[in-house]
Amino acid sequence: MSPDAYLEMADTEASHWWFRGRREIVATILSGIGLPRHASILEIGAGTGGNLAMLSQFGRVSAVEMDGTALRLAREKTGDAYDLRHGKCPDQMPFAGHSFDLVCLLDCLEHIADDAGSLDCAARLLKAGGAVFVTVPAYQWLWSAHDVFLHHQRRYSKRSLHALAGRCGLHVDRMSYFNTMLFPLAVAARMGDRLRGSRHATGAGVPAAPVNHALHRVFRAERHWLARASLPFGISLMAVLRAS
């Protein structure tokens, strides 16, 4: 991602409906996967640190970020609360293998050219019985200028993410699409961009307060369904993966 994208992330992730809703959904899923008390948790690709407080509900949190701007912003935001280190998957990981009960890649894999090597790197960091938790954007046919702006390499389907996990020696404990109720709006927006021939995108910023509030309420409501069932389609995809 560009420095401008990270600066916008730092400014918006506390209040933007998408970041807030995703944190609530992730917390709901993690509360049901049987983490030990005081779990050791690593976030790979922590960005500007917006997920760390949420993850700290479940244990002791460490984080890795490759971008210097993002790492600086995360440290400014969180102080000494977390062990934040410079590094990346698959070849510059500053933590030893078999160190974590949970490794999270929250909208991270799609940025990495070698996603298989990076997921394999995450798997090697797990303690026995640990889990990798992944969220990624869904459906390559939803590719848009916004993906280009965010430096995405690809989007995923259940089939492609399942196959990727298998290549890395991981089995799927759980997989579901999410951001389902807003899916029709996303499809309409993508189709509109294509009809207009739009090829450039910049960050969206936080919508007007009433819109931001409404979108957040719709998005966060999915956590109730996801606590007990999977959703058949959506703008995003999540998976809980464990060593085979």
C-alpha positions in Angstrom: 0.0 0.0 0.0 1.1 3.6 -0.6 2.0 6.0 2.3 -1.2 7.9 1.5 -3.3 4.8 2.0 -1.7 4.1 5.4 -2.2 7.7 6.5 -5.9 7.5 5.6 -6.1 4.1 7.4 -4.7 5.7 10.5 -7.2 8.5 10.3 -10.3 6.4 9.6 -10.0 2.9 11.1 -11.3 3.9 14.5 -14.6 5.3 13.1 -15.2 4.0 9.5 -18.1 1.5 9.4 -16.0 -1.2 7.6 -13.1 -1.3 10.0 -15.5 -1.2 13.0 -17.8 -3.9 11.7 -14.9 -6.1 10.7 -13.4 -5.9 14.2 -16.7 -6.9 15.8 -17.2 -9.8 13.4 -13.6 -11.0 13.9 -14.0 -10.8 17.7 -17.2 -12.9 17.5 -15.5 -15.6 15.4 -12.4 -15.7 17.7 -14.5 -16.0 20.8 -15.8 -19.3 19.5 -12.6 -21.1 18.3 -11.4 -22.4 21.7 -8.4 -20.2 22.3 -6.6 -20.8 25.6 -6.7 -18.2 28.3 -3.9 -15.7 27.9 -3.3 -16.9 24.3 -0.2 -15.8 22.5 -1.4 -13.9 19.4 0.4 -12.5 16.3 -1.0 -10.2 13.7 0.9 -10.3 10.4 0.4 -7.2 8.4 -0.8 -5.1 11.3 -1.0 -1.9 9.3 -1.5 1.1 11.6 -2.5 -1.0 14.5 -6.3 -0.7 14.5 -6.9 -4.4 15.3 -4.5 -4.7 18.2 -6.8 -3.6 21.0 -9.5 -5.9 19.8 -7.1 -8.9 19.6 -5.8 -8.1 23.1 -9.2 -9.2 24.5 -8.0 -12.8 23.8 -4.5 -12.7 25.0 -1.0 -11.2 24.6 -0.6 -9.6 21.3 2.5 -9.1 19.1 2.5 -7.8 15.5 4.6 -7.6 12.4 4.4 -4.9 9.7 6.7 -4.4 6.7 5.9 -0.8 5.9 7.9 1.8 7.8 5.1 4.4 7.6 2.5 2.1 8.9 4.8 0.8 11.7 5.5 4.3 12.9 1.8 5.2 12.9 1.0 2.0 14.8 3.7 2.7 17.4 2.5 6.3 17.8 -1.1 5.0 18.3 -0.3 2.2 20.7 2.8 3.2 22.6 4.5 0.2 24.4 1.3 -1.8 24.7 2.3 -4.4 22.2 5.4 -6.0 20.8 5.5 -4.4 17.3 8.3 -5.5 15.0 9.4 -4.8 11.4 9.2 -7.8 9.2 7.2 -9.7 6.6 6.2 -13.1 5.3 7.5 -15.3 4.0 11.2 -14.4 4.4 11.7 -11.7 7.1 9.8 -13.0 10.1 11.3 -11.7 13.4 9.5 -14.3 15.6 10.5 -17.9 16.2 8.5 -20.8 15.0 5.9 -22.6 17.2 5.4 -19.4 19.3 1.7 -18.5 18.9 -1.7 -19.9 19.6 -3.2 -17.7 17.0 -1.8 -16.0 13.9 -4.0 -13.5 12.2 -3.7 -12.2 8.6 -6.6 -9.7 8.4 -6.9 -8.5 4.8 -3.2 -9.1 4.3 -2.7 -12.1 2.0 -4.2 -10.3 -1.0 -1.3 -7.8 -0.9 1.5 -10.5 -1.0 2.8 -11.9 -4.3 3.8 -15.2 -2.7 0.6 -15.9 -0.8 1.4 -19.6 -0.5 4.8 -19.0 1.0 3.3 -16.4 3.4 0.5 -18.7 4.6 3.1 -21.5 5.1 5.2 -19.0 7.1 2.2 -18.3 9.3 1.5 -22.0 9.8 5.1 -22.6 11.0 4.6 -20.0 13.7 1.8 -22.0 15.4 2.1 -23.9 18.6 0.5 -27.4 18.6 -3.3 -27.0 18.3 -3.0 -23.3 17.2 -5.0 -21.6 14.4 -4.4 -19.2 11.6 -7.3 -16.8 11.1 -7.5 -15.2 7.6 -9.8 -12.5 6.1 -9.5 -11.7 2.4 -11.5 -9.8 -0.3 -13.8 -12.2 -2.2 -14.4 -12.9 -5.9 -11.9 -11.9 -8.6 -14.8 -10.7 -10.7 -15.4 -7.9 -8.1 -11.9 -6.6 -9.0 -12.0 -2.8 -9.2 -9.9 0.3 -9.2 -10.0 0.3 -5.5 -8.1 -3.0 -5.5 -5.5 -1.3 -7.6 -5.3 1.6 -5.2 -4.8 -0.8 -2.3 -2.1 -2.7 -4.2 -4.0 -6.0 -4.1 -2.6 -8.9 -6.0 -5.8 -10.9 -6.2 -9.2 -11.6 -4.7 -10.3 -15.1 -3.4 -13.1 -17.6 -3.6 -13.8 -20.4 -1.2 -12.3 -22.8 -3.7 -9.1 -20.9 -4.2 -8.6 -20.2 -0.5 -9.3 -23.8 0.4 -6.8 -25.0 -2.2 -4.2 -22.5 -0.9 -4.6 -23.8 2.7 -4.2 -27.4 1.5 -0.9 -26.5 -0.3 0.4 -25.1 3.0 -0.5 -28.2 5.0 -3.5 -26.6 6.7 -7.1 -27.9 6.9 -10.1 -25.7 7.0 -11.8 -25.7 10.4 -14.3 -23.1 9.3 -14.8 -20.9 6.3 -17.5 -18.3 5.4 -18.2 -15.4 3.3 -19.2 -12.2 5.1 -20.2 -8.6 4.4 -23.2 -10.3 2.7 -26.0 -7.8 3.2 -24.1 -5.1 1.5 -23.1 -7.3 -1.4 -25.7 -6.0 -3.9 -24.5 -2.5 -3.3 -20.9 -3.5 -4.0 -21.9 -5.3 -7.2 -23.9 -2.3 -8.4 -21.0 0.0 -7.6 -18.5 -2.2 -9.5 -20.8 -2.5 -12.5 -21.3 1.3 -12.5 -17.6 1.9 -12.5 -17.1 -0.5 -15.4 -19.9 1.2 -17.4 -18.3 4.6 -16.8 -14.8 3.2 -17.7 -13.5 4.3 -14.3 -9.9 3.1 -13.8 -8.7 5.2 -10.9 -9.7 5.2 -7.3 -8.5 7.0 -4.2 -9.4 6.3 -0.6 -13.1 6.7 0.3 -12.7 8.3 3.7 -15.4 8.1 6.3 -18.9 8.7 4.9 -21.3 11.3 6.3 -22.2 10.4 9.9 -25.8 9.1 9.2 -24.5 6.9 6.3 -21.6 5.6 8.3 -23.9 4.7 11.2 -26.4 2.9 8.9 -23.7 0.9 7.1 -22.1 0.0 10.4 -25.3 -1.3 11.8 -26.0 -3.4 8.8 -22.5 -4.8 8.6 -22.1 -5.6 12.3 -25.5 -7.4 12.4 -23.9 -10.2 10.5 -21.9 -11.2 13.6 -25.1 -12.8 15.0 -25.5 -15.1 12.0 -21.7 -15.8 11.9 -21.7 -16.9 15.5 -23.6 -20.0 14.6 -23.7 -20.4 10.8 -21.9 -19.5 7.6 -23.0 -17.1 4.9 -23.2 -18.2 1.2 -21.6 -15.2 -0.4 -20.2 -11.8 0.4 -17.7 -9.1 -0.3 -15.2 -10.8 2.0 -14.1 -14.3 3.0 -12.8 -15.6 6.3 -11.2 -18.9 7.4 -10.0 -20.6 10.5 -7.2 -22.9 9.5 -5.3 -25.5 11.5 -2.4 -27.8 10.9 -3.3 -31.1 9.2 
